Amino acid sequence: MIIDFHVHLAAREHLEPIAAEFCDSFWDGRGDWDALLRPQAFDAYLEREGVDYAVGLPEISPRVTGVTTNEYVRERFGRCRRLILFANLNPWVTPRPDQEVRRLADQGFRGLKLYPTYQHFYPDARELYPLYAACQELGWPVMVHTGSSVFRGAKLKFGDPLFLDEVAVDFPDLTLLMVHGGRGFWYDRAAFLAGLHPNLYLEVSGLPPKKLLEYFPDLERIHHKVVFGSDWPGNPGIRANVEAIRRLPLSEPAKRAILGENAARILGLEAAP
């Protein structure tokens, strides 16, 4: 299977202008990404791109990129065959996030993404521990944005992967993904942590696939802890990214693991849709 662990479901109207322009820049001459954000159209698009499943993401970051609510994602995309919906919570506006994730689990969400650099919090804050405990109890994977961002308003100090070290220790049965692999500043740190903690994974969305071995020289060795994501629509195409990874000088087992097998294990998937 090919699994894209990182697809944004924000309509253009949800985004701040700089974020919409960023997505448009990748689609110049290729069509209108916003027009694909209809349930049947998006399922068909994923099939054309050769993607069996994708993790679909909302985002509540009003200070930086915009707001795409959990409710919008569930109501619009809840019946897409190829989408697995993750939720987003902004701890500044959700007073009891542990209770909220349980409510969202009842609505069909299957994981969580956190945006520390956009929502301005430290991922290892003790106030978040009830949230992590609830996700561990539910069996929810938790994606955490790490590394840099091009968007105004982001605060990069919150994106250090090291903040997940203590969380990984204190919640050993919680699967954590370092989204963007510590992009820009902390590639080596993210790779080391992925190799150290059994429950901590390196997610490589938003990174040029042809540079992955430059960023992560030990990619072959830690391939069982690496997960593919595209960061759609902010990329040159999901299929193009998949093919670029297939051209890397990695073993075939490593490529299969990165492009789908690791994600299938995390998500509990056994077959294509």
Backbone as numpy.savetxt, mean C-alpha at the origin, in Angstrom:
# Nx Ny Nz CAx CAy CAz Cx Cy Cz
-0.23 -15.98 -9.38 -1.07 -14.78 -9.38 -0.20 -13.52 -9.38
-0.74 -12.49 -9.98 -0.15 -11.15 -9.89 -1.06 -10.33 -8.97
-0.47 -9.80 -7.92 -1.23 -9.02 -6.94 -0.56 -7.67 -6.77
-1.33 -6.62 -6.99 -0.87 -5.25 -6.79 -1.36 -4.80 -5.43
-0.43 -4.61 -4.50 -0.80 -4.32 -3.11 -1.05 -2.83 -2.86
-1.13 -2.01 -3.91 -1.19 -0.57 -3.63 -1.85 0.18 -4.78
-3.18 0.29 -4.74 -3.94 1.00 -5.75 -4.82 2.05 -5.07
-4.67 3.29 -5.46 -5.50 4.37 -4.91 -6.82 4.45 -5.67
-7.90 4.63 -4.94 -9.23 4.69 -5.56 -9.82 6.09 -5.48
-8.98 7.09 -5.38 -9.44 8.49 -5.31 -9.87 8.98 -6.67
-11.08 9.51 -6.75 -11.51 10.23 -7.95 -10.81 11.59 -7.99
-10.69 12.15 -9.19 -10.01 13.43 -9.32 -10.60 14.49 -8.40
-11.90 14.47 -8.23 -12.58 15.48 -7.41 -12.20 15.39 -5.94
-11.65 14.24 -5.51 -11.24 14.08 -4.12 -9.87 14.67 -3.84
-9.09 14.87 -4.88 -7.68 15.18 -4.71 -7.42 16.68 -4.69
-6.40 17.04 -3.94 -5.88 18.39 -4.03 -5.25 18.56 -5.42
-5.22 19.78 -5.96 -4.74 19.97 -7.33 -3.36 19.36 -7.59
-2.43 19.49 -6.66 -1.09 18.98 -6.90 -1.09 17.46 -7.04
-1.96 16.77 -6.30 -2.03 15.31 -6.39 -2.68 14.88 -7.70
-3.74 15.58 -8.11 -4.38 15.26 -9.39 -3.42 15.50 -10.56
-2.67 16.59 -10.51 -1.71 16.88 -11.57 -0.60 15.83 -11.61
-0.20 15.35 -10.45 0.83 14.30 -10.40 0.35 13.05 -11.12
-0.89 12.63 -10.85 -1.44 11.46 -11.53 -1.58 11.71 -13.03
-2.08 12.87 -13.39 -2.24 13.20 -14.81 -0.91 13.12 -15.56
0.17 13.48 -14.89 1.47 13.51 -15.57 1.89 12.12 -16.05
1.44 11.07 -15.35 1.78 9.71 -15.77 0.88 9.21 -16.90
-0.25 9.88 -17.10 -1.23 9.39 -18.07 -1.26 10.22 -19.33
-0.34 11.15 -19.48 -0.30 11.98 -20.67 -0.19 11.10 -21.92
-1.19 11.17 -22.78 -1.19 10.37 -24.00 -1.71 8.95 -23.82
-2.06 8.55 -22.59 -2.53 7.18 -22.36 -4.02 7.12 -22.00
-4.69 8.25 -21.94 -6.10 8.24 -21.58 -6.36 8.95 -20.27
-7.52 8.69 -19.71 -7.99 9.38 -18.51 -8.13 8.37 -17.38
-7.22 8.38 -16.41 -7.29 7.42 -15.31 -8.58 7.56 -14.52
-9.10 8.77 -14.40 -10.30 9.00 -13.61 -11.50 8.27 -14.22
-11.52 8.14 -15.55 -12.64 7.48 -16.22 -12.68 5.99 -15.92
-11.58 5.40 -15.45 -11.55 3.98 -15.13 -12.17 3.66 -13.78
-12.40 4.69 -12.96 -12.83 4.46 -11.59 -14.34 4.25 -11.50
-14.77 3.24 -12.25 -16.13 2.71 -12.16 -15.99 1.21 -11.97
-16.84 0.58 -11.16 -16.60 -0.81 -10.77 -16.32 -1.76 -11.93
-17.18 -1.83 -12.93 -16.95 -2.75 -14.04 -15.74 -2.35 -14.86
-15.57 -1.05 -15.07 -14.44 -0.58 -15.85 -13.13 -0.89 -15.15
-13.10 -0.75 -13.84 -11.85 -0.98 -13.13 -11.51 -2.46 -13.07
-12.50 -3.31 -12.87 -12.25 -4.75 -12.94 -11.68 -5.14 -14.31
-12.29 -4.58 -15.36 -11.82 -4.88 -16.71 -10.40 -4.36 -16.94
-10.11 -3.18 -16.39 -8.76 -2.61 -16.53 -7.73 -3.50 -15.85
-8.01 -3.95 -14.64 -7.07 -4.82 -13.94 -6.84 -6.11 -14.73
-7.91 -6.65 -15.30 -7.76 -7.86 -16.11 -6.86 -7.61 -17.32
-7.06 -6.46 -17.99 -6.21 -6.14 -19.15 -4.75 -5.97 -18.75
-4.53 -5.46 -17.54 -3.17 -5.25 -17.07 -2.54 -6.54 -16.53
-3.31 -7.62 -16.53 -2.78 -8.90 -16.05 -2.75 -9.04 -14.55
-3.59 -8.26 -13.84 -3.61 -8.25 -12.38 -4.77 -9.11 -11.89
-4.47 -10.11 -11.08 -5.52 -10.96 -10.52 -6.26 -10.26 -9.39
-5.50 -9.65 -8.48 -6.10 -8.91 -7.36 -5.31 -7.63 -7.12
-6.00 -6.64 -6.57 -5.34 -5.40 -6.15 -5.93 -4.95 -4.82
-5.10 -4.38 -3.98 -5.54 -3.80 -2.73 -5.95 -2.36 -3.01
-7.23 -2.05 -2.78 -7.78 -0.72 -3.06 -7.80 0.13 -1.80
-7.36 1.39 -1.95 -7.10 2.24 -0.78 -7.91 3.52 -0.80
-8.54 3.85 0.32 -9.02 5.21 0.57 -7.90 6.04 1.18
-8.18 7.31 1.44 -7.16 8.17 2.08 -7.82 9.39 2.67
-7.53 9.63 3.95 -8.11 10.78 4.65 -6.95 11.68 5.07
-6.44 12.47 4.12 -5.28 13.34 4.35 -5.60 14.75 3.86
-6.52 15.44 4.55 -6.97 16.74 4.04 -5.88 17.80 3.98
-4.80 17.64 4.75 -3.74 18.65 4.75 -2.78 18.50 3.57
-2.85 17.35 2.88 -1.82 17.07 1.88 -2.43 16.70 0.53
-2.99 15.50 0.42 -3.42 14.99 -0.89 -4.91 15.06 -1.12
-5.71 15.01 -0.06 -7.15 15.06 -0.23 -7.85 14.01 0.61
-9.15 13.82 0.34 -9.96 12.92 1.15 -10.78 12.00 0.25
-10.51 10.71 0.36 -11.33 9.67 -0.25 -11.78 8.77 0.90
-13.03 8.78 1.25 -13.49 8.14 2.48 -13.62 6.63 2.33
-13.62 5.96 3.46 -13.90 4.53 3.48 -15.28 4.24 2.91
-16.23 5.10 3.24 -17.61 4.88 2.78 -17.69 4.93 1.26
-17.01 5.90 0.66 -17.00 6.01 -0.80 -16.42 4.75 -1.43
-15.30 4.30 -0.91 -14.64 3.12 -1.47 -15.53 1.89 -1.34
-16.14 1.72 -0.18 -16.99 0.54 0.02 -18.21 0.57 -0.88
-18.87 1.72 -0.94 -20.10 1.80 -1.72 -19.84 1.68 -3.22
-18.72 2.24 -3.69 -18.45 2.25 -5.12 -17.78 0.98 -5.61
-16.89 0.42 -4.78 -16.05 -0.67 -5.25 -16.23 -1.98 -4.48
-17.19 -2.02 -3.59 -17.36 -3.19 -2.73 -17.63 -4.48 -3.48
-18.12 -4.39 -4.73 -18.44 -5.60 -5.49 -17.45 -5.90 -6.61
-16.36 -5.18 -6.67 -15.34 -5.47 -7.68 -14.67 -6.81 -7.37
-14.66 -7.71 -8.34 -14.14 -9.05 -8.12 -12.65 -9.05 -7.78
-11.93 -8.10 -8.37 -10.47 -8.13 -8.26 -9.93 -7.18 -7.19
-10.79 -6.48 -6.48 -10.33 -5.53 -5.47 -10.52 -6.09 -4.07
-9.49 -5.93 -3.26 -9.56 -6.21 -1.83 -9.42 -4.87 -1.12
-10.44 -4.50 -0.37 -10.50 -3.15 0.18 -9.83 -3.06 1.54
-8.89 -2.12 1.64 -8.31 -1.74 2.92 -8.92 -0.41 3.34
-8.97 -0.18 4.63 -9.49 1.07 5.19 -8.35 2.03 5.49
-8.71 3.28 5.74 -7.77 4.25 6.28 -8.42 4.95 7.47
-7.63 5.17 8.50 -8.08 5.95 9.66 -7.08 7.05 9.91
-7.58 8.24 10.13 -6.74 9.36 10.56 -6.89 9.49 12.07
-5.83 9.17 12.84 -5.98 9.14 14.30 -6.34 10.48 14.91
-6.13 11.57 14.16 -6.49 12.88 14.68 -8.00 13.14 14.63
-8.70 12.41 13.80 -10.14 12.68 13.65 -10.99 11.47 14.03
-10.37 10.35 14.40 -11.12 9.16 14.84 -10.76 8.89 16.29
-11.65 9.23 17.24 -11.28 9.15 18.66 -11.04 7.73 19.17
-11.73 6.73 18.64 -11.53 5.34 19.07 -11.28 4.46 17.85
-10.08 4.57 17.28 -9.82 3.83 16.04 -9.93 2.32 16.20
-9.70 1.79 17.41 -9.84 0.35 17.61 -11.28 -0.10 17.41
-12.22 0.70 17.89 -13.62 0.38 17.67 -14.00 0.55 16.20
-13.43 1.56 15.55 -13.77 1.84 14.16 -13.30 0.71 13.24
-12.12 0.13 13.48 -11.67 -0.94 12.60 -12.57 -2.16 12.73
-13.10 -2.41 13.90 -14.03 -3.53 14.06 -15.31 -3.27 13.29
-15.78 -2.03 13.31 -16.98 -1.68 12.54 -16.70 -1.84 11.04
-15.53 -1.40 10.59 -15.18 -1.49 9.17 -14.97 -2.94 8.74
-14.48 -3.78 9.65 -14.33 -5.20 9.32 -15.70 -5.82 9.04
-16.71 -5.42 9.79 -18.06 -5.92 9.56 -18.61 -5.47 8.20
-18.03 -4.40 7.64 -18.48 -3.89 6.34 -17.68 -4.47 5.17
-16.75 -5.36 5.46 -16.04 -6.04 4.39 -14.61 -5.60 4.15
-14.13 -4.62 4.89 -12.72 -4.23 4.74 -11.83 -5.32 5.33
-10.61 -5.44 4.76 -9.75 -6.57 5.12 -8.34 -6.17 5.54
-8.13 -4.89 5.77 -6.82 -4.43 6.20 -6.85 -2.92 6.38
-5.70 -2.35 6.72 -5.61 -0.93 7.06 -4.36 -0.33 6.45
-4.48 0.91 5.97 -3.29 1.67 5.61 -3.23 2.93 6.46
-2.03 3.23 6.96 -1.78 4.45 7.73 -0.84 5.36 6.94
-1.05 6.67 7.07 -0.28 7.67 6.34 0.39 8.63 7.34
1.41 8.19 8.07 2.01 9.06 9.09 2.55 10.37 8.54
3.19 10.34 7.37 3.80 11.56 6.83 2.75 12.57 6.39
1.57 12.10 6.00 0.51 12.99 5.55 -0.42 13.40 6.69
-0.56 12.51 7.67 -1.47 12.77 8.78 -0.75 13.20 10.05
0.58 13.19 10.01 1.44 13.81 11.01 1.34 13.14 12.38
1.78 11.88 12.44 1.88 11.17 13.71 3.01 10.16 13.63
3.51 9.76 14.78 4.55 8.74 14.83 3.90 7.35 14.88
4.30 6.43 14.02 3.65 5.12 13.99 3.79 4.30 15.27
4.79 4.61 16.10 4.96 3.85 17.33 4.35 4.55 18.54
3.51 5.57 18.32 2.86 6.27 19.44 2.00 5.29 20.24
2.11 5.35 21.56 1.35 4.43 22.40 -0.16 4.59 22.23
-0.59 5.77 21.81 -2.01 5.97 21.58 -2.55 5.07 20.47
-1.67 4.59 19.59 -2.08 3.72 18.50 -2.09 2.25 18.87
-1.60 1.89 20.04 -1.49 0.48 20.39 -2.85 -0.22 20.45
-3.92 0.41 20.96 -5.22 -0.27 20.87 -5.65 -0.56 19.43
-5.29 0.33 18.50 -5.59 0.11 17.09 -4.83 -1.11 16.57
-3.52 -1.18 16.87 -2.73 -2.32 16.43 -3.25 -3.62 17.05
-3.65 -3.55 18.31 -4.17 -4.74 18.98 -5.44 -5.23 18.28
-6.31 -4.29 17.89 -7.54 -4.67 17.20 -7.23 -5.29 15.84
-6.27 -4.70 15.10 -5.90 -5.26 13.79 -5.28 -6.65 13.95
-4.47 -6.83 14.97 -3.88 -8.15 15.22 -4.97 -9.17 15.52
-5.94 -8.77 16.32 -7.05 -9.67 16.66 -7.87 -10.03 15.42
-8.08 -9.05 14.54 -8.87 -9.28 13.33 -8.10 -10.02 12.24
-6.77 -10.10 12.39 -5.95 -10.67 11.33 -5.75 -9.70 10.18
-5.88 -8.40 10.44 -5.73 -7.37 9.40 -4.25 -7.04 9.18
-3.75 -7.10 7.95 -2.44 -6.50 7.66 -2.53 -4.98 7.78
-1.43 -4.37 8.19 -1.38 -2.91 8.32 -0.25 -2.37 7.44
-0.60 -1.54 6.47 0.36 -0.86 5.61 0.68 0.49 6.24
1.95 0.86 6.25 2.37 2.14 6.83 3.27 2.86 5.82
2.86 4.06 5.41 3.67 4.87 4.50 5.01 5.18 5.15
6.10 4.87 4.46 7.43 5.21 4.94 8.18 5.98 3.86
9.17 6.73 4.27 10.01 7.45 3.31 9.45 8.79 2.91
9.86 9.24 1.73 9.63 10.62 1.30 8.29 10.78 0.61
8.00 12.03 0.24 6.80 12.37 -0.52 7.08 13.65 -1.29
6.45 13.77 -2.47 6.63 14.97 -3.28 5.58 16.03 -2.97
4.62 15.73 -2.11 3.48 16.61 -1.92 3.72 17.60 -0.78
3.35 18.84 -1.04 3.46 19.88 -0.01 2.60 19.52 1.19
3.13 19.77 2.36 2.41 19.48 3.59 2.83 18.19 4.25
3.51 17.30 3.50 4.03 16.07 4.10 5.18 16.41 5.04
5.27 15.67 6.15 6.35 15.85 7.12 7.12 14.54 7.20
8.33 14.57 6.65 9.04 13.33 6.39 9.58 12.68 7.65
9.73 13.42 8.73 10.27 12.81 9.95 9.40 11.66 10.44
8.11 11.67 10.10 7.21 10.61 10.54 7.35 9.35 9.70
8.15 9.39 8.64 8.23 8.28 7.70 9.40 7.34 7.89
10.12 7.44 8.99 11.27 6.57 9.24 10.78 5.15 9.55
11.21 4.14 8.77 10.78 2.76 9.05 11.15 2.27 10.44
12.16 2.89 11.06 12.58 2.44 12.39 11.44 2.53 13.41
10.48 3.42 13.18 9.35 3.52 14.11 8.53 2.24 14.15
8.68 1.38 13.13 7.92 0.13 13.12 8.66 -1.01 13.82
9.89 -0.79 14.19 10.66 -1.83 14.87 9.97 -2.23 16.18
9.63 -1.28 17.00 9.01 -1.58 18.29 7.61 -2.14 18.11
6.88 -1.64 17.12 5.54 -2.15 16.86 5.61 -3.63 16.46
6.57 -3.96 15.61 6.74 -5.35 15.17 7.06 -6.26 16.34
7.84 -5.78 17.30 8.19 -6.58 18.48 6.99 -6.73 19.40
6.28 -5.65 19.63 5.18 -5.66 20.60 3.92 -6.35 20.07
3.82 -6.49 18.73 2.66 -7.16 18.13 3.17 -8.23 17.16
3.69 -9.31 17.67 4.36 -10.30 16.82 3.44 -11.01 15.84
2.13 -10.99 16.08 1.19 -11.64 15.17 0.51 -10.65 14.24
1.00 -9.42 14.19 0.47 -8.38 13.32 1.37 -8.25 12.09
0.81 -8.43 10.90 1.58 -8.25 9.68 1.66 -6.77 9.33
2.87 -6.26 9.18 3.12 -4.85 8.89 3.87 -4.75 7.56
3.50 -3.75 6.76 4.17 -3.52 5.49 4.73 -2.10 5.45
6.02 -1.99 5.16 6.67 -0.68 5.03 6.46 -0.19 3.60
5.44 0.62 3.42 5.04 1.07 2.09 6.11 2.01 1.51
6.44 1.82 0.26 7.47 2.57 -0.47 8.88 2.24 0.00
9.01 1.23 0.87 10.34 0.73 1.22 11.29 1.76 1.80
10.77 2.75 2.56 11.65 3.77 3.13 12.17 4.76 2.12
11.44 4.96 1.07 11.84 5.71 -0.13 12.69 6.95 0.14
13.83 7.00 -0.53 14.66 8.21 -0.52 15.74 8.20 0.53
15.36 8.00 1.79 16.30 8.12 2.89 16.71 6.79 3.50
15.77 5.83 3.54 15.92 4.70 4.45 15.77 3.35 3.76
16.24 3.20 2.52 16.15 1.92 1.85 16.87 0.83 2.65
18.09 1.12 3.08 18.88 0.11 3.79 18.22 -0.26 5.11
17.67 0.73 5.78 17.00 0.48 7.06 15.77 -0.39 6.88
14.98 -0.09 5.85 13.76 -0.87 5.61 14.11 -2.32 5.25
15.12 -2.50 4.41 15.52 -3.86 4.03 16.03 -4.64 5.23
16.81 -3.99 6.08 17.32 -4.66 7.28 16.17 -5.09 8.19
15.20 -4.20 8.39 14.07 -4.52 9.27 13.22 -5.65 8.70
13.04 -5.67 7.37 12.28 -6.75 6.76 12.97 -8.10 6.97
14.29 -8.10 6.92 15.02 -9.33 7.16 15.06 -9.73 8.62
14.87 -8.75 9.51 14.98 -9.01 10.95 13.69 -9.55 11.55
12.56 -8.93 11.19 11.29 -9.25 11.84 10.43 -10.15 10.94
9.98 -11.29 11.44 9.16 -12.19 10.62 7.86 -11.56 10.14
7.34 -10.57 10.87 6.03 -9.99 10.55 6.12 -8.64 9.84
7.32 -8.24 9.40 7.51 -6.93 8.79 7.97 -7.12 7.34
7.21 -6.54 6.40 7.46 -6.72 4.97 7.87 -5.41 4.30
8.61 -5.56 3.22 9.04 -4.45 2.38 8.07 -4.35 1.20
7.37 -3.24 1.10 6.44 -3.02 -0.02 7.05 -1.95 -0.91
7.11 -2.19 -2.24 7.97 -1.40 -3.12 7.19 -0.50 -4.08
5.97 -0.14 -3.74 5.20 0.74 -4.62 5.85 2.11 -4.72
5.63 2.76 -5.86 6.15 4.09 -6.06 7.64 4.15 -6.35
8.28 3.00 -6.52 9.71 2.94 -6.83 9.89 2.43 -8.25
10.82 3.01 -9.02 11.07 2.49 -10.38 11.58 1.06 -10.30
10.87 0.09 -10.87 11.31 -1.31 -10.75 12.74 -1.54 -11.22
13.18 -0.83 -12.27 14.53 -1.07 -12.78 15.61 -0.68 -11.79
15.24 0.09 -10.74 16.22 0.52 -9.74 16.13 -0.27 -8.44
15.27 -1.28 -8.39 15.08 -1.99 -7.13 16.36 -2.63 -6.61
17.17 -3.18 -7.50 18.42 -3.80 -7.04 19.46 -2.76 -6.63
19.32 -1.56 -7.17 20.19 -0.47 -6.71 19.81 -0.05 -5.29
18.51 0.03 -5.05 18.03 0.43 -3.73 18.18 -0.70 -2.71
17.95 -1.93 -3.16 17.95 -3.09 -2.26 18.87 -4.16 -2.83
20.18 -4.06 -2.63 21.12 -5.03 -3.22 20.87 -6.46 -2.77
20.24 -6.65 -1.59 19.97 -7.99 -1.08 18.57 -8.47 -1.43
17.99 -7.94 -2.49 16.60 -8.26 -2.83 16.40 -9.77 -3.02
17.33 -10.42 -3.66 17.21 -11.87 -3.84 17.15 -12.59 -2.50
17.99 -12.20 -1.59 18.06 -12.89 -0.29 16.78 -12.70 0.52
16.17 -11.52 0.43 14.98 -11.24 1.25 13.70 -11.28 0.42
13.74 -11.96 -0.74 12.60 -11.89 -1.66 11.30 -12.40 -1.02
11.42 -13.29 -0.02 10.22 -13.82 0.63 9.55 -12.80 1.54
10.17 -11.61 1.68 9.61 -10.54 2.52 9.33 -9.28 1.71
9.21 -9.40 0.38 9.03 -8.23 -0.49 7.71 -8.37 -1.23
6.96 -7.26 -1.30 5.62 -7.26 -1.90 5.54 -6.18 -2.97
5.03 -6.55 -4.12 4.84 -5.61 -5.23 3.62 -4.73 -5.02
3.76 -3.45 -5.35 2.65 -2.51 -5.41 2.95 -1.48 -6.47
1.91 -0.92 -7.08 2.15 0.00 -8.19 2.03 1.47 -7.81
1.20 1.77 -6.80 0.86 3.16 -6.47 -0.03 3.79 -7.55
-0.78 2.96 -8.25 -1.71 3.44 -9.29 -2.63 4.51 -8.71
-2.96 5.60 -9.47 -2.62 5.87 -10.87 -1.31 6.64 -11.07
-0.53 6.78 -10.01 0.72 7.53 -10.14 1.87 6.67 -10.59
1.73 6.02 -11.76 2.80 5.20 -12.31 2.59 5.05 -13.81
3.56 4.51 -14.52 3.44 4.39 -15.99 2.60 3.20 -16.45
1.95 2.51 -15.54 1.12 1.36 -15.89 1.48 0.15 -15.05
0.47 -0.58 -14.56 0.75 -1.73 -13.71 1.50 -2.80 -14.48
1.02 -3.13 -15.69 1.68 -4.15 -16.48 3.13 -3.77 -16.77
3.38 -2.49 -17.06 4.74 -2.04 -17.34 5.64 -2.28 -16.14
5.13 -2.04 -14.93 5.93 -2.28 -13.73 6.18 -3.77 -13.52
5.17 -4.58 -13.75 5.33 -6.02 -13.61 6.40 -6.53 -14.57
6.32 -6.10 -15.82 7.29 -6.56 -16.82 8.70 -6.09 -16.48
8.82 -4.89 -15.91 10.14 -4.40 -15.52 10.73 -5.25 -14.41
9.91 -5.71 -13.48 10.41 -6.60 -12.43 10.80 -7.95 -13.01
10.03 -8.42 -13.97 10.37 -9.70 -14.61 11.71 -9.65 -15.35
12.12 -8.45 -15.75 13.41 -8.32 -16.46 14.60 -8.20 -15.52
14.35 -8.07 -14.22 15.47 -7.95 -13.28 16.24 -9.27 -13.19
17.55 -9.19 -12.94 18.35 -10.41 -12.80 18.13 -11.09 -11.45
16.90 -11.55 -11.24 16.52 -12.28 -10.05 16.12 -13.69 -10.45
16.12 -14.60 -9.50 15.65 -15.95 -9.78 14.15 -15.93 -10.04
13.67 -16.93 -10.77 12.24 -17.03 -11.04 11.44 -17.19 -9.76
11.88 -17.99 -8.78 11.13 -18.04 -7.51 11.03 -16.68 -6.83
12.10 -15.87 -6.90 12.06 -14.54 -6.29 11.04 -13.66 -6.99
11.01 -13.69 -8.31 10.05 -12.87 -9.05 8.62 -13.27 -8.73
8.35 -14.57 -8.69 7.00 -15.03 -8.37 6.59 -14.60 -6.97
7.52 -14.69 -6.04 7.22 -14.31 -4.66 6.88 -12.82 -4.57
7.70 -11.98 -5.19 7.50 -10.53 -5.11 6.22 -10.11 -5.82
5.93 -10.71 -6.96 4.80 -10.27 -7.78 3.45 -10.84 -7.32
3.46 -11.80 -6.41 2.15 -12.31 -6.02 2.13 -13.28 -4.86
3.11 -14.17 -4.78 3.02 -15.23 -3.79 3.07 -14.69 -2.36
3.94 -13.72 -2.09 4.00 -13.16 -0.74 2.69 -12.46 -0.38
2.15 -11.70 -1.32 0.89 -11.00 -1.08 -0.25 -11.99 -0.87
-0.28 -13.06 -1.67 -1.33 -14.07 -1.52 -1.29 -14.69 -0.13
-0.09 -14.93 0.37 0.05 -15.48 1.73 -0.47 -14.50 2.77
-0.12 -13.23 2.63 -0.56 -12.22 3.59 -2.08 -12.07 3.56
-2.65 -12.11 2.37 -4.09 -11.87 2.21 -4.94 -13.13 2.31
-4.31 -14.29 2.41 -5.05 -15.53 2.50 -5.74 -15.92 1.22
-5.09 -15.66 0.08 -5.67 -15.97 -1.23 -5.05 -17.25 -1.77
-5.87 -18.08 -2.37 -5.39 -19.36 -2.88 -5.56 -19.52 -4.38
-6.40 -18.67 -5.01 -6.66 -18.84 -6.44 -7.01 -17.50 -7.05
-6.86 -17.41 -8.36 -7.25 -16.21 -9.10 -8.77 -16.06 -9.08
-9.29 -14.84 -9.31 -10.74 -14.63 -9.25 -11.47 -15.37 -10.36
